[in-house]
Amino acid sequence: MSSFESRIDRFCQAHPEAPREDILATRLLFRTTQLLRAHIDKALAPYSLNMSQYLVLSLLSTDRSDPSSPSELSHTLDATRTQMTRFLDSLQSRGLVRRIASEQDRRSLELELTSTGRDLLRQAVPAVHRAYRQAWSVLAGGERDQASRNLQRLYANLQQLEQ
């Protein structure tokens, strides 16, 4: 039994009404998320990127006819404005993205992936895909699909609860 699981058990002994399995599942999900992010960050280290920066580059790579704004990316990536500004500052200082004043609204910015950014993304993609496959390899295809469906249901329920 893991340390956090034994701590959850002690908590539940003090609080018999506590939903032990829900608490355990939540904690496992949080820990799994942290480990998965660390695994992907490790795969991206040779490219001097982290997962958040990689996701920014990935999303911008699909924007050929419809450029993204920082606020759109922030929403898509569940990042605060401050976090997004930090991501973009870092990527722009490396010449990977460009901020451009919008032609439709000069007060707005549009983001563009530079050719350097495109090249780096092209190099990093195989490493990230390999990291995904390594992480999920413990589950057979049907198990992975079921896990994905269950996570989608949990996500939809939590979205509904927040409304």
Backbone as CSV, one residue per row, in Angstrom:
resi,resn,N_x,N_y,N_z,CA_x,CA_y,CA_z,C_x,C_y,C_z
1,MET,0.864,-1.179,0.000,0.000,0.000,0.000,0.907,1.237,0.000
2,SER,0.583,2.197,-0.833,1.394,3.411,-0.920,1.179,4.303,0.292
3,SER,2.121,5.204,0.467,2.059,6.116,1.608,0.786,6.961,1.584
4,PHE,0.464,7.495,0.387,-0.736,8.342,0.359,-2.000,7.520,0.590
5,GLU,-1.989,6.254,0.164,-3.157,5.406,0.381,-3.329,5.111,1.876
6,SER,-2.232,4.869,2.574,-2.352,4.629,4.015,-2.790,5.904,4.736
7,ARG,-2.366,7.050,4.247,-2.814,8.318,4.839,-4.312,8.532,4.592
8,ILE,-4.761,8.172,3.414,-6.193,8.273,3.113,-6.968,7.342,4.051
9,ASP,-6.441,6.140,4.259,-7.109,5.200,5.167,-7.209,5.775,6.579
10,ARG,-6.135,6.392,7.054,-6.174,6.996,8.396,-7.198,8.123,8.448
11,PHE,-7.246,8.929,7.387,-8.233,10.007,7.329,-9.645,9.425,7.374
12,CYS,-9.879,8.379,6.587,-11.211,7.771,6.521,-11.603,7.110,7.842
13,GLN,-10.632,6.615,8.581,-10.944,6.063,9.902,-11.445,7.171,10.829
14,ALA,-10.850,8.348,10.700,-11.276,9.489,11.525,-12.580,10.096,11.011
15,HIS,-12.883,9.858,9.740,-14.088,10.404,9.105,-14.801,9.265,8.367
16,PRO,-15.550,8.444,9.088,-16.181,7.266,8.480,-17.107,7.582,7.304
17,GLU,-17.603,8.802,7.238,-18.496,9.182,6.127,-17.724,9.507,4.848
18,ALA,-16.397,9.586,4.938,-15.572,9.958,3.780,-15.673,8.900,2.683
19,PRO,-15.810,9.332,1.450,-15.895,8.386,0.315,-14.496,7.913,-0.105
20,ARG,-13.976,6.914,0.602,-12.593,6.471,0.417,-12.219,6.233,-1.042
21,GLU,-13.024,5.475,-1.770,-12.675,5.126,-3.152,-12.650,6.366,-4.050
22,ASP,-13.552,7.313,-3.794,-13.551,8.558,-4.574,-12.307,9.387,-4.269
23,ILE,-11.947,9.443,-2.998,-10.743,10.177,-2.592,-9.509,9.520,-3.209
24,LEU,-9.426,8.207,-3.113,-8.289,7.476,-3.666,-8.194,7.662,-5.180
25,ALA,-9.311,7.530,-5.868,-9.310,7.696,-7.328,-8.881,9.107,-7.711
26,THR,-9.337,10.099,-6.970,-8.964,11.485,-7.255,-7.470,11.692,-7.053
27,ARG,-6.961,11.189,-5.952,-5.531,11.334,-5.668,-4.691,10.624,-6.715
28,LEU,-5.117,9.424,-7.121,-4.398,8.701,-8.174,-4.424,9.469,-9.485
29,LEU,-5.541,10.079,-9.802,-5.640,10.866,-11.033,-4.682,12.063,-10.980
30,PHE,-4.650,12.763,-9.841,-3.733,13.899,-9.695,-2.278,13.448,-9.820
31,ARG,-1.931,12.382,-9.129,-0.541,11.899,-9.166,-0.181,11.404,-10.557
32,THR,-1.098,10.714,-11.210,-0.860,10.220,-12.565,-0.634,11.387,-13.517
33,THR,-1.434,12.432,-13.380,-1.280,13.613,-14.223,0.100,14.229,-14.040
34,GLN,0.537,14.352,-12.795,1.861,14.921,-12.531,2.969,14.062,-13.134
35,LEU,2.860,12.746,-12.966,3.878,11.856,-13.528,3.866,11.860,-15.053
36,LEU,2.691,11.916,-15.647,2.594,11.959,-17.108,3.207,13.246,-17.649
37,ARG,2.904,14.378,-17.006,3.497,15.653,-17.418,5.022,15.595,-17.293
38,ALA,5.524,15.036,-16.202,6.975,14.921,-16.005,7.594,14.027,-17.078
39,HIS,6.906,12.942,-17.435,7.395,12.022,-18.466,7.492,12.741,-19.820
40,ILE,6.480,13.510,-20.147,6.491,14.236,-21.422,7.524,15.362,-21.377
41,ASP,7.620,16.063,-20.245,8.637,17.115,-20.110,10.035,16.535,-20.307
42,LYS,10.273,15.337,-19.775,11.577,14.693,-19.935,11.859,14.401,-21.415
43,ALA,10.827,13.961,-22.133,10.989,13.688,-23.568,11.266,14.976,-24.348
44,LEU,10.759,16.089,-23.840,10.927,17.379,-24.521,12.201,18.122,-24.106
45,ALA,12.855,17.661,-23.059,14.048,18.352,-22.554,15.130,18.569,-23.623
46,PRO,15.400,17.597,-24.493,16.424,17.832,-25.521,16.086,18.993,-26.476
47,TYR,14.834,19.396,-26.491,14.391,20.484,-27.372,14.199,21.786,-26.593
48,SER,14.558,21.750,-25.313,14.400,22.905,-24.409,12.954,23.398,-24.394
49,LEU,12.044,22.444,-24.361,10.614,22.732,-24.279,10.023,21.973,-23.100
50,ASN,8.905,22.488,-22.599,8.096,21.711,-21.663,6.756,21.443,-22.343
51,MET,5.919,20.671,-21.684,4.668,20.265,-22.312,3.791,21.458,-22.683
52,SER,3.707,22.463,-21.811,2.868,23.629,-22.104,3.364,24.360,-23.346
53,GLN,4.671,24.545,-23.438,5.232,25.217,-24.619,4.998,24.382,-25.875
54,TYR,5.175,23.085,-25.750,4.934,22.182,-26.869,3.483,22.288,-27.341
55,LEU,2.545,22.331,-26.388,1.134,22.439,-26.761,0.852,23.755,-27.479
56,VAL,1.478,24.834,-27.038,1.306,26.118,-27.726,1.779,25.982,-29.174
57,LEU,2.973,25.442,-29.358,3.502,25.268,-30.719,2.598,24.358,-31.547
58,SER,2.140,23.276,-30.939,1.266,22.322,-31.653,-0.019,22.985,-32.115
59,LEU,-0.642,23.742,-31.224,-1.899,24.397,-31.583,-1.678,25.458,-32.657
60,LEU,-0.606,26.214,-32.531,-0.329,27.244,-33.541,-0.012,26.623,-34.898
61,SER,0.510,25.416,-34.900,0.849,24.771,-36.178,-0.388,24.453,-36.999
62,THR,-1.561,24.474,-36.384,-2.799,24.159,-37.102,-3.556,25.417,-37.521
63,ASP,-2.994,26.591,-37.263,-3.695,27.868,-37.459,-3.451,28.541,-38.807
64,ARG,-3.225,27.823,-39.826,-2.819,28.437,-41.102,-3.777,29.522,-41.601
65,SER,-5.073,29.298,-41.535,-6.008,30.293,-42.082,-6.787,31.039,-41.005
66,ASP,-6.657,30.614,-39.762,-7.423,31.231,-38.683,-6.520,31.397,-37.465
67,PRO,-5.773,32.498,-37.404,-4.793,32.671,-36.326,-5.442,32.713,-34.943
68,SER,-4.706,32.205,-33.973,-5.157,32.214,-32.584,-4.721,33.497,-31.899
69,SER,-5.498,33.867,-30.904,-5.110,34.981,-30.038,-4.573,34.379,-28.735
70,PRO,-3.821,35.154,-27.972,-3.354,34.640,-26.685,-4.511,34.193,-25.782
71,SER,-5.616,34.926,-25.791,-6.737,34.549,-24.915,-7.379,33.242,-25.370
72,GLU,-7.462,32.993,-26.670,-7.998,31.719,-27.163,-7.113,30.553,-26.735
73,LEU,-5.802,30.722,-26.889,-4.882,29.671,-26.469,-4.951,29.449,-24.967
74,SER,-5.043,30.532,-24.220,-5.138,30.451,-22.769,-6.344,29.602,-22.370
75,HIS,-7.471,29.860,-23.008,-8.694,29.102,-22.716,-8.521,27.632,-23.099
76,THR,-7.984,27.376,-24.277,-7.809,26.007,-24.764,-6.887,25.195,-23.862
77,LEU,-5.851,25.844,-23.343,-4.848,25.141,-22.535,-5.108,25.238,-21.032
78,ASP,-6.232,25.845,-20.656,-6.548,26.019,-19.234,-5.414,26.729,-18.501
79,ALA,-4.876,27.751,-19.138,-3.786,28.532,-18.551,-4.309,29.928,-18.208
80,THR,-3.749,30.509,-17.173,-4.114,31.883,-16.838,-3.470,32.821,-17.857
81,ARG,-3.923,34.059,-17.867,-3.318,35.042,-18.775,-1.834,35.222,-18.468
82,THR,-1.517,35.225,-17.173,-0.120,35.381,-16.759,0.724,34.213,-17.249
83,GLN,0.211,32.995,-17.096,0.942,31.823,-17.579,1.128,31.890,-19.090
84,MET,0.067,32.267,-19.812,0.154,32.327,-21.265,1.171,33.383,-21.691
85,THR,1.172,34.519,-21.012,2.145,35.562,-21.338,3.562,35.023,-21.147
86,ARG,3.783,34.299,-20.052,5.102,33.713,-19.791,5.489,32.711,-20.881
87,PHE,4.554,31.836,-21.264,4.828,30.858,-22.324,5.210,31.581,-23.614
88,LEU,4.399,32.565,-23.974,4.624,33.269,-25.237,5.905,34.089,-25.210
89,ASP,6.201,34.739,-24.084,7.446,35.500,-23.967,8.645,34.586,-24.203
90,SER,8.616,33.422,-23.559,9.705,32.462,-23.686,9.849,31.984,-25.134
91,LEU,8.731,31.621,-25.743,8.761,31.110,-27.114,9.151,32.206,-28.106
92,GLN,8.684,33.421,-27.873,9.024,34.523,-28.768,10.507,34.883,-28.649
93,SER,11.045,34.886,-27.434,12.461,35.224,-27.249,13.371,34.213,-27.957
94,ARG,12.872,33.007,-28.154,13.634,31.968,-28.870,13.358,31.987,-30.372
95,GLY,12.499,32.898,-30.810,12.191,32.997,-32.228,11.267,31.915,-32.737
96,LEU,10.475,31.316,-31.828,9.595,30.210,-32.212,8.187,30.671,-32.557
97,VAL,7.756,31.772,-31.959,6.442,32.348,-32.268,6.599,33.847,-32.464
98,ARG,5.599,34.403,-33.110,5.557,35.834,-33.378,4.194,36.356,-32.968
99,ARG,4.185,37.505,-32.308,2.932,38.203,-31.987,2.750,39.294,-33.042
100,ILE,1.551,39.322,-33.624,1.258,40.270,-34.698,-0.024,41.005,-34.365
101,ALA,-0.046,42.303,-34.594,-1.278,43.072,-34.398,-2.315,42.576,-35.399
102,SER,-3.525,42.349,-34.928,-4.604,41.863,-35.779,-4.996,42.925,-36.796
103,GLU,-5.233,42.501,-38.016,-5.685,43.431,-39.046,-7.141,43.827,-38.817
104,GLN,-7.931,42.942,-38.195,-9.336,43.230,-37.925,-9.497,44.152,-36.718
105,ASP,-8.633,44.020,-35.735,-8.733,44.803,-34.503,-7.320,45.055,-33.998
106,ARG,-6.811,46.235,-34.236,-5.423,46.568,-33.899,-5.119,46.422,-32.403
107,ARG,-6.159,46.382,-31.556,-5.942,46.197,-30.120,-5.663,44.746,-29.779
108,SER,-5.951,43.852,-30.705,-5.783,42.418,-30.475,-4.493,41.915,-31.117
109,LEU,-4.007,40.830,-30.542,-2.827,40.178,-31.092,-3.209,38.844,-31.707
110,GLU,-2.507,38.505,-32.756,-2.608,37.172,-33.346,-1.249,36.523,-33.213
111,LEU,-1.250,35.222,-33.095,-0.013,34.483,-32.899,0.318,33.681,-34.139
112,GLU,1.601,33.610,-34.412,2.050,32.893,-35.601,3.269,32.054,-35.241
113,LEU,3.276,30.845,-35.697,4.421,29.963,-35.527,5.448,30.326,-36.595
114,THR,6.676,30.555,-36.185,7.734,30.902,-37.149,8.255,29.629,-37.814
115,SER,9.057,29.799,-38.845,9.639,28.620,-39.494,10.569,27.887,-38.524
116,THR,11.250,28.623,-37.662,12.091,27.998,-36.636,11.226,27.178,-35.680
117,GLY,10.083,27.735,-35.292,9.148,27.023,-34.429,8.607,25.776,-35.093
118,ARG,8.299,25.891,-36.373,7.795,24.742,-37.128,8.848,23.632,-37.195
119,ASP,10.096,24.025,-37.436,11.186,23.046,-37.500,11.388,22.348,-36.161
120,LEU,11.383,23.115,-35.077,11.563,22.518,-33.749,10.398,21.582,-33.418
121,LEU,9.200,21.996,-33.741,8.031,21.152,-33.496,8.153,19.844,-34.276
122,ARG,8.559,19.931,-35.520,8.712,18.738,-36.353,9.730,17.763,-35.719
123,GLN,10.767,18.296,-35.094,11.761,17.447,-34.434,11.212,16.844,-33.139
124,ALA,10.416,17.621,-32.396,9.942,17.195,-31.077,8.767,16.224,-31.143
125,VAL,7.958,16.309,-32.174,6.746,15.490,-32.259,7.023,13.995,-32.077
126,PRO,8.007,13.409,-32.761,8.227,11.963,-32.559,8.566,11.604,-31.113
127,ALA,9.323,12.446,-30.419,9.672,12.170,-29.020,8.431,12.204,-28.139
128,VAL,7.540,13.144,-28.396,6.312,13.236,-27.596,5.398,12.049,-27.894
129,HIS,5.274,11.702,-29.148,4.437,10.544,-29.495,4.986,9.275,-28.861
130,ARG,6.310,9.137,-28.840,6.939,7.985,-28.188,6.625,7.990,-26.686
131,ALA,6.685,9.167,-26.068,6.379,9.287,-24.630,4.922,8.914,-24.361
132,TYR,4.000,9.355,-25.229,2.593,8.969,-25.074,2.451,7.447,-25.130
133,ARG,3.075,6.848,-26.160,2.958,5.386,-26.324,3.546,4.650,-25.124
134,GLN,4.686,5.124,-24.619,5.300,4.491,-23.446,4.366,4.569,-22.238
135,ALA,3.795,5.729,-22.025,2.936,5.926,-20.852,1.698,5.055,-20.910
136,TRP,1.094,4.941,-22.070,-0.177,4.222,-22.197,0.012,2.744,-22.553
137,SER,1.252,2.311,-22.752,1.496,0.930,-23.187,1.048,-0.113,-22.170
138,VAL,0.905,0.277,-20.932,0.474,-0.657,-19.890,-0.978,-1.110,-20.108
139,LEU,-1.725,-0.327,-20.874,-3.122,-0.666,-21.157,-3.240,-1.190,-22.586
140,ALA,-3.940,-2.304,-22.745,-4.233,-2.824,-24.081,-5.194,-1.858,-24.763
141,GLY,-5.317,-1.953,-26.067,-6.159,-1.036,-26.833,-7.552,-0.829,-26.253
142,GLY,-8.240,-1.922,-25.937,-9.592,-1.815,-25.379,-9.596,-1.175,-24.006
143,GLU,-8.585,-1.474,-23.212,-8.491,-0.868,-21.876,-8.234,0.638,-21.975
144,ARG,-7.354,1.008,-22.899,-7.058,2.430,-23.111,-8.307,3.166,-23.587
145,ASP,-9.029,2.555,-24.517,-10.257,3.173,-25.018,-11.282,3.336,-23.895
146,GLN,-11.399,2.313,-23.049,-12.336,2.378,-21.916,-11.893,3.458,-20.929
147,ALA,-10.597,3.540,-20.655,-10.081,4.580,-19.760,-10.395,5.964,-20.325
148,SER,-10.216,6.116,-21.613,-10.504,7.399,-22.263,-11.987,7.747,-22.162
149,ARG,-12.846,6.763,-22.407,-14.292,7.006,-22.290,-14.662,7.377,-20.851
150,ASN,-14.074,6.681,-19.883,-14.363,6.991,-18.486,-13.878,8.389,-18.110
151,LEU,-12.697,8.761,-18.576,-12.185,10.107,-18.302,-13.064,11.169,-18.967
152,GLN,-13.563,10.880,-20.167,-14.466,11.829,-20.836,-15.753,11.996,-20.045
153,ARG,-16.276,10.907,-19.520,-17.504,10.990,-18.712,-17.259,11.784,-17.429
154,LEU,-16.136,11.530,-16.774,-15.786,12.274,-15.564,-15.628,13.757,-15.881
155,TYR,-14.951,14.057,-16.969,-14.748,15.445,-17.401,-16.088,16.138,-17.665
156,ALA,-16.958,15.470,-18.404,-18.274,16.053,-18.711,-19.080,16.288,-17.435
157,ASN,-19.019,15.357,-16.512,-19.740,15.523,-15.234,-19.200,16.718,-14.473
158,LEU,-17.881,16.852,-14.406,-17.297,17.982,-13.670,-17.617,19.319,-14.349
159,GLN,-17.629,19.314,-15.679,-18.030,20.545,-16.394,-19.453,20.929,-16.034
160,GLN,-20.347,19.960,-16.025,-21.747,20.207,-15.704,-21.891,20.703,-14.263
161,LEU,-21.138,20.136,-13.343,-21.199,20.566,-11.945,-20.715,22.003,-11.768
162,GLU,-19.841,22.464,-12.652,-19.307,23.831,-12.538,-20.246,24.883,-13.125
163,GLN,-21.259,24.478,-13.836,-22.175,25.439,-14.459,-23.186,25.984,-13.482
